[in-house]
Amino acid sequence: MNAKAEALRTKLLQSSLSIPIQDLGAGSVIKGEQRLVKEIARYSLSSKEFSALYARVIQFYQCQHVIELGTSLGINALYLAGSVPNFCTFEGAPALVNLARDTFNFAQAGNIKLVEGNIDETLPAYCSSHPKIDFAFVDANHQYEAVMRYFALLLKASHEKTILVFDDIYLNAEMEKAWRAIQNHSLVYATADLFRCGFVFLDPSLNRIHKVLRF
């Protein structure tokens, strides 16, 4: 468990601060242009169990180049970054960018690069100028077309050992459709469905394995 991340999570769950948010990630439980930070913390953040799982996977596979699409409040990013030398997280909502920066400053996480702006614009620029990605966590726009755009870009920036994780795969009908399309893609050789999220493996040696796991 990341002690600093969980201390911050506790504070955020108690925060009465209201911030303006333009929802680009269809399917959010929280509606409206103004949102309470404690509601975002309650409904939108990965749990400590899942965040710790992602961190363990990154460590086990010795991933060096890790990215996250959808920073939110920055708690999951603290887990993903860990001791990774190259970590980059992308967020489109300015108010969330400001809060995430506060999160990273509090945790003294100097290895995190935060990219602000529309991910459809910032991700292609990143992929064209950086080394291949080893691990990517996707929790941004929850519409089918957007998810498939992210997936296509990530494939171009990946290698056979890259691991892609898509959050909220059963959040809505569009996410379910995207998850099925990803599973059936010719370059996907294995997936692990944990209901909350889905792991995608591009390694041909795995020979078309698709598992549903309880976590």
Secondary structure, DSSP 8 states (H G I E B T S, - for coil): --HHHHHHHHHHHT---EEE----STT-SS-SSEEEHHHHHHHTS--HHHHHHHHHHHHHTT--EEEEE--TTSHHHHHHHTT-SEEEEEE--HHHHHHHHHHHHHHT-TTEEEEES-HHHHHHHHHHHS---SEEEE-S--SHHHHHHHHHHHHHT--TT-EEEEE-TTSSHHHHHHHHHHHT-TT--EEEE-SSEEEEE--GGG-SEEEE---
